[in-house]
Structure formats: structure tokens, C-alpha cells
Amino acid sequence: MAIIAEYQQRLVGCGAIAGNVLKCIAIDPSLQGEGLSLKLLTELLTLAYELGRSELFLFTKPCNAALFSGAGFWPIAQAGDRAVLMENSRERLTRYCRQLAMYRQPGRKIGAIVMNANPFTLGHRWLVEQAASQCDWLHLFVVKEDASCFSYHDRFKLIEQGITGIDKVTLHPGSAYLISRATFPGYFLKEQGVVDDCHSQIDLQLFRERLAPALQITHRFVGTEPLCPLTRNYNQRMKLLLEAPGDAPPIEVVELARIEKNGGPVSASRVRELYRQRNWQAVAALVPPGTLSFLMQLAESEHQTA
């Protein structure tokens, strides 16, 4: 949903809302300094509140942060001089971390996994089993954004079913502070490589400096990525940014080799392709019973509404 500003039948400003993120806010350079930016932002905020979206975020260049600070936004993570993440509360992130701290568990080795599970596979279960066996406790976070093939609600339910029987695991509801690539608007950055780098830096900075200390996380587990270069690069950045010396305690990144079945890695993308083919025998070899049942029911409902 977008708002535009016109002057003398000419487009001079625009802004948009995607979920709980304000984006694409731009003003004609000839009118900058005239107060139009603040007026446009005020209209966007009013629209967001009318839509019931009160917890808002925006990404911008650090040089623009002062403008948005005047409208009640506060910086919470920054990627050098290229991008800053702001939210419309000074205390919300702190409150969230206090809530997380209530789930602390004793131990010297506390692990974490951030999982999309689109959908949940036997590879995901194996990763959770291995991580839990190596830790005193494991915290499992689910990516919240509905930018996947399957909704957050369905993915969370499949994960909850899929990890049944694995001890020493806390499954956490999705959080807006786990920044997915799908919700990171890189429109103000010119190169895709820079966009990906800024996304990973902001996401991992929030995890290392705010979320991990709340739970005293010492290790983060990921599976190897043989298929997707973007995810593989993110994992490399994760190792660099989480393990480097800094103000927050370092977090060791543990990369576990993916399991393989029938000549290839067990991956959600492979399951999605087999699902599109309705190859249930092949799907059944890659997913737990709960995921298989869900996919078959979904296929049946799609057939009935086609």
C-alpha cells in the first residue's frame, strides 16, 4: 500500500507500507527541506495505525536517520554508513529481550538455530537432533514473515510436530527482530551484493548484540548449503560476524553437513519441487509424517478449488 504526494500535477514524493515495514520513502530533491518528508511520514504512520500496524520498522541510509528520529523512530542496528534499521519505540526491543531472558536455561553450551522450514523436512529434524545432542540447551527460532510458500502458522505447526521427542529444546515464536531477506528493502542500495551484505550485517548484529545475550547463547548451528549461493554466502558472513572480537560475546558457528537421500541433499526446495510434481513417494522419503500429511491435504484442497 502506497501514498504519493503531488504538487502542480507533478509527483514529488512517495512512501509505502509492506507488512510492518515503511519503505520507498522518497522526496523530490527540489523540495527537500520544505517539511514534505515529515508530512509524508505522518501520513504513512496514520495509514499504518488505521491498518492496525502499530509496531513499525524502517530501513534507510544513516544520513537520513535524523529525519526519522524526529518522527519517533530509533536506530537499533546499523550496517556501517550504508543502512540503518529503525523502529518506532525506544523500549520495545529491550522489552522483548527481557521476555526472552525468562527462557534462559543453565549450562555452559547454549545453542541456537534460526529456521524457515519451508516446509519442515527430515533434514531439519536431523539438524535439531544433532544440535540438541551437542548442547546443554537449544533455542529454536522460526522466521516469522509470510514470504514463503507456506504460511508462518503452518510452518510453526510443522516444526512443533516435527521436533517431538527431542529433549532440551525451546521452540520460540517468530520475531520481527529476525530480519529475513524477504523483508529487507534494498531499494536505496544500488548493488545486489551490497543489499545482501547489509541485510546479513543488520540481522546478525541484532542476534549477537541483543537476542543471544538475553538467552546466553554461545553457539549457532546451521546446515551446509550445497544448492543456494545466497544462503551459502550468508552462512559465511555469519561465521565472520558472530565469531569476530567485539563488545558482545562471540558466538561460535557450527556448520553441520546436510544429510542426503536418494542421491541428493534433503532440502526444502527439493521437497517443494516434488510437491509440485505430486511425487508423494519421493516426498515421503524426505519429510516426517506430519509434513507429508499436511502436504497431501493441501494438494487435495488445491485440487478441489481448482
N, C-alpha and C positions, 0 to 999 in steps of 0.2 A: 504494500500500500504506500502511495507516494503523495507528496504535497509539492506544488510548484508555486513560484512567485512570478508574477508578470508586471512589467512596467512599460506603459505606452505600447501595448501589444507585443512586447518582447519578453522572452523567457530570461529572467535574471537570477533565479535561484531555485533549488530543488532539495528535497530530502525524502527519505523513505524509511519504513519500518519493516523489518523481516524478523518475525518472532518477537524476541525481546531485545533486538539489536537495532539501534538507529544507524543508518548508513546513507551513503551517497549524498551527503550534505555538501552543497557547493553554492557559491555566490559569484555573480559576475564581478570580475576584478575591478571594473569601473565603479562599482557601488560598495566595495568593501570599506569599512569604517563608517558606514551610514546607519548602523544598527540593524541592518536587514538580517544578518546572521542570527542575532538573538531573537528577533521576531519569528524567523522561520523555525528555530529550535523550539520556541514556546509553542508554536502551532503543532509541531511534531509531538511534543510532550502531552499536549492536550488530547491529541488523537490517540496516543498510546494509552492514556488513562481511561479514555472512553471505551477502548477495546479491552479494558481490564488488565492491561500490562503495566504494572507499577514498578517492577524490578528491571531496570533498563541498563543496557551497556552500549558503549560506542567505541569504535576504533578510529584513531586519527593520527596525524603526524604530531610529534611533541610540540612543534612550533604553534599548533592550534590549541594546545591544552588549556591555555589561559582563558580563551573564549568560552570553552565548555565548563570550566571551573566556575565561571560567573553564572552559569545556569544550574549549578548544583551537582556537577559531576566531579568525581575524584579519581585520580590515577591509581591503579592497583598493580599494573605490570607494564614494563616498557622494553622494547627491543631497540636499544641504542637511540640514534636520532631518527629512526625510520618509522616507528609505530608505537603507540601507547594505547593501552586498554583502560577505559574509564567506566565507572558505574555511578548511578545517581544516589549513592549513600556513602557516608563516611564510615559507617559501622557494620554494614551487612556482612562483609567478608569476615570481619573479626567475630561476629556472632556465629557465623557458620562454622568457623574453626573451633569455637568453644563447644558447639554441638558435637563436632567430630571428636573432640578430646574425650567426650563421655564414653567413647567406644575403644579407648586405649586398652591394650592388653599387656600383661607383664612379659618380659623376655628380652634377650639381647639381639635377636634377629627377627625383625618385624618386616614382613614383605608386603608388596602391593602389586596388583595387576589392574590396568585400565583396559576395559574390554568393550568392543562394539557388539560382537556376536551377531552377525547379520547373515544367517542365523547361527545359533549355538551348535557346535559340532563336537565330535569326539576329540578333535584336536584341542578345542578349548578346554574340555574336561581334563585331558591329559596335562595341559599346562597348569591348571589349577591344582591337580593332584601332585604334580612334581614340586610346584612352588610351596604348597602347604607342607609337604614332607620335609622340606629343607628349612622351614621357619618355625619359630615359636608361635607365630600367629600370622595369618594372611588377610589383608584387606582387599576386597574385590569391588572395584568401581565400574559402573555401567555408563557408557556415553549416552547422554540424555537426548540429544537432538533427534527429531524425527526427519532426518535427511537420508535415512537408509531405506532399503527395500521393505523392511519390516518395522513396525512402529516400536517406539521405546517400550510401551506397555507389553507388547508381545515378546520383545527381546528379553526384558527383565524377567518375565514369567518363565521363559525357556531356560534362562540361566539358573533361576531359582530351582527349577525342577532338575536341571542337568547336573548340579553340584551336590545333589542329595547324597548323603553318606560320606562326604569329605569333611573331616574334622578340622577344627581350628581355623575356620573361615568366617569372616563377617562380610555379608553382601550389602553394599551401600547403595541407596537410591542415586539416580543420576544427579549431577550438579552442574549448574551453569558455569562453575569455575574450572571445569574440564573443557577446554576450548577445542572444538572439533574443526577440522579443515573446512567443513561444510558451512560453518557459521562465521568463519574468519573472512571479512570482506576486504579483499586486496585491491579494490578499485583505485585506491590512492597511491598504489605502488606500481611501477611501470613493468618490472620484470617478474615472471612467474617464480624464478628461483628465489628472488628477494621475498616474495609473498610467502613461500613455503618456509623460508628461514625465519621470518618474523613470527609466523604462526607458531612454529616449534619453540622459539625462544620465549614467547609470552606464555604459552601453555605450560612449558616445563619450569619456567620461573615461578609461576603460581604454585605448581605442585611442590617444588623444592622448598620455597621460602614460606609457604603458608599451610598447605594441606598436609604435607609429610611431617613437619614438626608437631602438628596437632595430634598425630597418631604415633609419633616417634618411629616413623618408617625408616628403615635402614637399607632396604633392598627393593628394587623394582624389577619384575620379571616380564620378559617379552619372548615371543616365539620368533625364530628366524623367519625372514621374508624372502623366499626364492622367486616370487612371482611379480610383486609390485615394487618398482624402483622408488616410488614416492614414500611408501611405508619403510622400505629399507633405509632410505636416507634419513627419515625421521628417527629410526632406531639408532643410527649413527650419531645424530645430533643429541639424542637423549643421553647416550653414554658420555659425550663430551660435556654437556651442560650440567648433568646431575653429579658427575664424579669430580669435576674441577674444584679446586680450593675456592672457598668463598665464605661469606658471612654466615650462611645457613650450613648445617652439617651436610657433608657429601652423602650421596645415595649410590650404592653400588648397583649397576645394571647387570642383570643376569640374563643372558640370551640362551634359550634352550632350543635345540634343533627340533623342527616340526616332525611329527610322526607322518609316515607315508602309508598309503593303502592303494592297492590296485595300480601301482606304477606311478603314483603322483602324491604330492603333499595333501594332507587333509586340510582344506581351506573352505571358508565360507563362500568365496567366489566360485569355486568348483561346485559346491552344493547348489548355489543359485542357478548355475548353468544346467545342471542335471535336473533341477526342479522345473525349469522352463521346458525341458525335453520330456518331462513326466517319466523319467527313468527311475522308478521307485526302487528297483533292486540295487542300483548303484548308489542312490541316496541313502538307503538303509545301511550300507556299509560304512558311511561317513558320519552319521549322526546318531545320538541316543534316541530311545523310543519316543520320548516326549516331543522332540523336534520333528521326527518322522510323522507322528500322529497329527501335529499341528499343520505341517505342510500338506498332507493329504486332505485334511479338512478344508484348508484354504483353497486348494486346487478344485475341490468339489464345489465350494461356494462360488468360485470364479466361473466354473462351467455352468452353474445354474443361472447366473446373472448375465452370461454372455448372450 
